[in-house]
Amino acid sequence: MNDEEEAGRGVPAPALPISHLLMDLRSLRVCVFHPHDRDGAQLTQQLQRIGCHVQAFWPPLASAPAGTDVVFFALFPDILDLIDDWCTDDDAPPSIAVLNYENPTLIEAMLHIDAKAVVTSPIRSFGLLSALVLARELGRERRKLRKRIMRLEEKLGSARKVAEAQEILCRQRGVNKAEAYRIMREQAMAKRMTVEDIASALINANDILSSGR
């Protein structure tokens, strides 16, 4: 049974084993957007001790470097205007917010970058590993859900297309929907096409004929 079937049955997909998650961290390509100060150096050093490949930048770039797996983003009021919407793109790496204090503006910025975890300043080794694991796992689950939604949307679009083609055949040949579907299926088998392709051809032909009337 695949992940989609399990989700459809209400059974959660199994999470990656903890040992696999921890080993995965050692190959991570991490981008750190943090001022080049003591905290920034501490964050970079701790990530390197874990085994991550780290690139540090300040001020933030227009987007994370290609191939980045996780982004640490220091949030300060004077750089909020530099935050672009790339953080929330479908293919964006998961972000971890770095906060040195809390106020409504920074909390809103944390939501804006779609942070999957938070670490606080001054940077300490405690909590950093947990934030990485959490961000990676939430990012992985988000991607799985997005792919599943895309597949379901494609199936729904195909079902609507087949239903529209059935209606056309019902009107043109005076048959019921079951018979219309049988006709499309036979045509698909004969032409070595999918039923959806036959449905698209019927709809396109009907549109052309309708527009010429």
C-alpha positions, 0 to 999 in steps of 0.5 A: 500500500502506498502513502496515498492509499494509506492517507485515503484510509486514514492511516498516517504514512510512517515517519522516517526512522530517527536514525535515518533523520539524524544521518540525513542531517550530516549531508544537509546544505544549510543557508544561514541569513544572519549578521556576521556577529557572535551569534552568527558565528556560533550558529554556523559553527554548531551547524558545522559540528553537526556535519551540515554544509553551511553558507552564511550571508548578510544581508539576506539574498533575493533567494536561497542558493540552488540546492539549499535544504534548510534556511536559517533566517534571523529576523530583525525589524530593519530587514523585514522589507528585504524578505521576499515571497520566495520562502513560501514558494512550493519548491522553497526549502523549509525555513527556521526563524532566529529570534532575539526577542518577540513582538507582533512584527517579528511574529508576523514576519516568522509566519510570512517566511512560513517558518517550520521551527524557531531558535532563539538568541543567544544561540546555544547548541541545545535545541538546534538539532531538534529544530533541524529535524522538525523543519526537515520533517515538516518540509517533507510532509508538506511536499508529500501533501502538495504532491497528493493534492496535485494528483487528486486535482488531476484525477478530479479534472480527468473525471470532469472531462470524462463526465462532460464527454459522456454528456456529449455522447448521450445527447448525440447518440441518445444513449445513457451514461453507462453506454457512453462510457463503454463507447469511449472505453472501446475507442480508447482500447482500439486506438491505444489511448486513455479514456481521458484522451478520447474524452478530450478529443470528443470535447474538442470536436464538439467545441469546434462543431458548436462554434461553427454553427 
